[in-house]
Amino acid sequence: MKAFLIGACIAAAASASVAQTIYEPVRFQYGTEDRKFYYAGNDPIVFRRGAYYGPRTVDNESLRVYSDRFPDINAARQGFTIDDARNEANMRFWREHAQTR
């Protein structure tokens, strides 16, 4: 009887764990706390630019948002916000995954 109860508990726990789906948010925020930047694309040049600019550089901008729409500048200068970068990252994610279905 004891073995049956243990087996039933293991089966119940295993069936519950198989049905779980975990969704992670789309990543668009990079860097450290003092060198944080936001980018929705995947251009390595933008990642290098975002990683090197910080509070001690000539750039000295508090908000740094990059976009593929404005490839050579900080898009925050054009009015791009953190929410715009988040929306752009989500659109890119769904566009890429809609093609695989």
trRosetta pair geometry for C-beta under 8 A, 3 or more apart (Angstrom, degrees):
i j d omega theta_ij theta_ji phi_ij phi_ji
1 4 5.6 -54 -152 32 33 115
1 5 6.6 31 153 -17 65 103
2 5 5.9 -54 -152 35 33 110
2 6 6.5 31 152 -16 65 106
3 6 5.7 -54 -147 38 33 111
3 7 6.2 35 154 -19 65 108
4 7 5.7 -57 -147 39 29 112
4 8 6.3 30 154 -20 64 107
5 8 5.7 -52 -144 36 31 112
5 9 6.4 32 155 -19 64 105
6 9 5.8 -54 -149 35 31 111
6 10 6.4 29 153 -17 64 106
7 10 5.8 -55 -147 37 31 110
7 11 6.2 31 155 -18 65 108
8 11 5.7 -55 -146 38 30 111
8 12 6.3 30 155 -19 65 107
9 12 5.8 -54 -146 36 29 110
9 13 6.3 25 157 -15 64 108
10 13 5.9 -58 -146 40 29 108
10 14 6.1 28 156 -19 65 110
11 14 5.8 -56 -143 38 28 110
11 15 6.3 25 160 -18 64 107
12 15 6.1 -56 -146 36 27 107
12 16 6.5 25 156 -17 62 109
13 16 5.9 -58 -150 36 31 110
13 17 6.5 23 157 -16 66 109
14 17 6.0 -60 -146 37 30 106
14 18 6.5 34 157 -26 64 106
15 18 6.0 -51 -148 28 32 114
15 19 7.0 25 159 -16 61 108
16 19 6.4 -66 -158 34 31 107
16 20 7.5 42 150 -38 62 100
17 20 6.0 -40 -159 5 42 117
26 86 7.7 129 76 -158 107 65
26 89 4.6 165 127 138 125 109
26 90 5.4 177 27 -84 150 59
26 92 7.9 141 -170 65 145 91
26 93 4.7 -113 -105 -41 135 150
27 30 7.6 75 160 -66 105 82
27 89 7.2 -133 83 -168 33 145
28 38 5.6 31 141 -162 92 82
28 39 6.4 -163 -166 70 70 34
28 40 5.1 -6 -126 -89 115 67
28 85 5.1 155 162 142 131 99
28 86 5.5 -173 52 -96 154 51
28 88 7.5 121 -126 71 140 86
28 89 3.8 -114 -73 -43 122 155
29 36 6.6 -10 -171 -165 95 103
29 37 7.9 164 -152 87 53 34
29 38 5.6 -25 -99 -103 63 78
30 36 7.4 150 82 -152 42 56
30 37 5.8 -24 67 67 89 79
30 38 7.5 157 21 -96 76 27
30 39 6.4 -24 12 31 124 102
30 47 7.0 -71 140 -132 168 85
30 50 6.2 69 83 123 122 140
30 51 7.5 -63 134 -74 118 81
31 35 4.3 -129 -172 108 123 79
31 36 4.6 -179 81 -106 120 33
31 37 5.2 86 -14 15 138 77
31 50 6.3 -117 -55 147 120 100
31 51 6.3 -174 -98 -107 91 58
32 35 5.0 47 49 42 84 91
32 36 6.8 -106 84 -61 31 69
33 36 6.3 -10 -146 -42 22 111
34 54 6.1 46 130 -161 91 111
34 55 5.7 -71 179 -1 99 120
35 50 7.9 121 160 155 92 68
35 51 6.8 54 148 -153 133 42
35 53 7.1 147 -150 90 94 53
35 54 4.1 -46 -98 -102 100 102
35 55 7.6 -114 -78 -7 67 77
36 64 7.4 161 102 47 56 101
37 50 3.7 -137 68 -157 156 113
37 51 7.8 -107 23 -57 130 39
37 53 7.3 78 -65 68 136 108
37 64 4.1 -47 -116 97 96 114
37 65 7.2 -179 -169 -82 75 29
37 66 6.5 34 164 -6 118 105
38 64 7.0 158 22 97 71 61
38 65 4.6 -16 68 -114 107 74
38 66 7.0 175 88 25 54 67
38 82 5.4 -177 -65 -124 170 72
38 85 4.0 109 146 97 116 172
38 86 7.7 -49 -167 -45 127 69
39 46 5.5 150 -141 137 150 128
39 47 7.1 -145 67 -80 160 65
39 50 6.1 -106 -28 -53 134 157
39 65 7.5 163 -73 -164 55 48
39 66 4.2 -4 -100 64 100 105
39 67 7.4 -160 -135 -70 66 37
39 85 6.5 -62 -81 -151 13 123
40 67 6.6 17 33 -117 105 69
40 68 7.4 -89 77 -5 91 94
40 85 5.2 -171 -39 -166 101 67
40 86 7.6 -159 -85 -74 113 10
40 88 3.7 171 40 103 172 104
40 89 3.7 -134 -130 -64 94 72
40 91 7.9 32 174 47 143 89
40 92 5.8 149 159 2 103 136
41 46 6.4 72 70 40 115 155
41 66 7.4 -87 28 119 107 100
41 67 7.1 113 -20 -158 113 35
41 68 4.4 114 -75 -50 142 106
41 88 7.8 -37 -47 140 71 121
41 92 7.2 178 -100 -93 50 164
43 46 4.4 75 80 4 103 107
43 47 7.2 -178 93 -9 56 83
43 68 6.8 138 -20 -98 125 92
43 71 7.2 39 20 -141 176 100
44 47 5.4 -52 -150 35 42 114
44 48 6.5 43 153 -19 70 101
45 48 5.8 -53 -152 35 33 110
45 49 6.3 34 150 -19 66 107
46 49 5.5 -53 -146 38 34 113
46 50 6.1 32 156 -18 67 108
46 66 4.9 152 -165 151 122 154
46 71 7.4 -103 -70 -155 112 67
47 50 5.8 -55 -143 40 29 109
47 51 6.2 28 158 -20 64 110
48 51 5.9 -58 -145 37 28 109
48 52 6.3 15 163 -12 64 112
49 52 6.4 -68 -148 39 24 102
49 53 6.4 14 163 -13 64 111
49 66 7.3 120 85 -92 121 148
50 53 6.4 -59 -140 36 27 102
50 64 6.3 154 -130 132 85 132
50 66 6.1 -98 -68 -13 118 139
52 57 7.3 87 140 -77 75 150
53 57 5.2 -104 -141 46 60 154
53 59 4.6 -18 -147 45 117 154
53 61 7.6 1 162 39 131 93
53 64 6.2 147 95 -105 133 158
54 57 5.6 107 50 -8 59 104
55 60 6.5 56 -154 -125 46 67
57 60 6.4 -156 79 -46 62 64
59 64 7.8 41 145 -91 136 122
59 74 7.5 124 -164 -40 122 139
61 64 5.8 116 91 -71 112 83
61 74 6.0 95 64 165 165 175
61 76 6.8 154 160 73 137 135
61 77 8.0 -73 -123 -60 155 92
63 76 4.6 161 110 -133 103 161
63 82 7.5 -103 -154 -50 115 93
64 74 5.4 -84 -136 -133 71 117
64 76 6.4 -110 -117 -1 22 132
65 74 6.7 88 51 -176 55 76
65 75 4.8 -79 104 68 90 97
65 76 4.5 113 28 -54 100 89
65 80 4.7 -150 105 110 134 111
65 81 6.8 165 -58 175 168 7
65 82 6.4 -137 -90 -80 124 48
65 84 7.0 72 172 70 147 106
65 85 5.1 -134 -151 -49 105 127
66 70 7.6 -133 -156 80 55 90
66 74 6.8 -70 -80 -125 70 49
66 75 5.8 132 -128 0 22 106
66 85 7.6 66 54 -112 47 122
67 70 5.2 58 65 32 97 83
67 71 7.9 -91 95 -71 55 43
67 75 4.2 59 10 -66 106 158
67 80 5.8 -147 -21 -124 133 161
67 84 7.3 -40 -78 130 135 112
67 85 6.9 -129 -77 -99 91 78
67 88 6.2 -132 -127 -108 101 177
68 71 6.1 15 -152 -82 45 86
68 88 7.9 175 22 178 92 135
69 75 6.9 77 68 -115 97 130
70 73 5.2 -61 159 57 112 91
70 74 8.0 -15 115 93 130 15
70 75 4.5 146 50 -94 131 87
70 78 5.7 -179 -69 5 157 148
70 80 7.3 -139 20 -24 134 141
73 77 6.0 -70 152 43 120 132
73 78 7.3 100 98 -25 125 109
74 77 5.2 93 84 -12 88 102
75 78 5.4 -56 -163 41 58 108
75 80 3.5 5 135 25 105 150
75 84 7.6 -129 129 100 131 134
75 85 7.8 143 72 -72 136 97
76 79 7.6 116 -168 -24 36 4
76 80 5.5 -89 -80 67 39 83
76 81 7.4 81 -117 -92 79 35
80 84 4.7 -121 -159 78 76 148
80 85 6.8 81 162 -49 111 84
81 84 4.9 110 51 1 67 100
81 85 7.4 -127 101 0 44 85
82 85 5.7 -53 -154 35 37 112
82 86 6.4 39 148 -20 67 104
83 86 5.4 -51 -146 36 36 114
83 87 6.2 36 155 -18 67 105
84 87 5.8 -53 -145 38 30 110
84 88 6.2 32 154 -19 64 108
85 88 5.7 -54 -145 38 30 112
85 89 6.4 33 154 -20 64 105
86 89 5.8 -55 -150 35 29 111
86 90 6.5 26 154 -16 64 106
87 90 5.8 -55 -147 38 32 110
87 91 6.3 33 155 -19 66 106
88 91 5.8 -52 -145 36 30 112
88 92 6.4 31 155 -19 63 106
89 92 5.8 -55 -148 36 30 111
89 93 6.4 33 153 -21 64 106
90 93 5.6 -53 -147 35 32 114
90 94 6.4 23 159 -12 66 107
91 94 6.1 -60 -145 41 29 103
91 95 6.1 32 156 -21 65 110
92 95 5.7 -55 -145 36 29 113
92 96 6.4 26 158 -17 64 108
93 96 6.1 -62 -152 37 26 107
93 97 6.3 6 160 -4 65 114
94 97 5.9 -62 -137 48 31 101
94 98 5.8 39 161 -31 68 107
95 98 6.0 -50 -139 28 24 111
95 99 7.1 24 159 -20 56 104
96 99 6.4 -62 -164 28 29 109
96 100 7.4 20 148 -17 61 108
97 100 5.7 -52 -152 30 45 112
97 101 7.3 49 154 -29 67 98
98 101 6.2 -50 -159 19 38 113
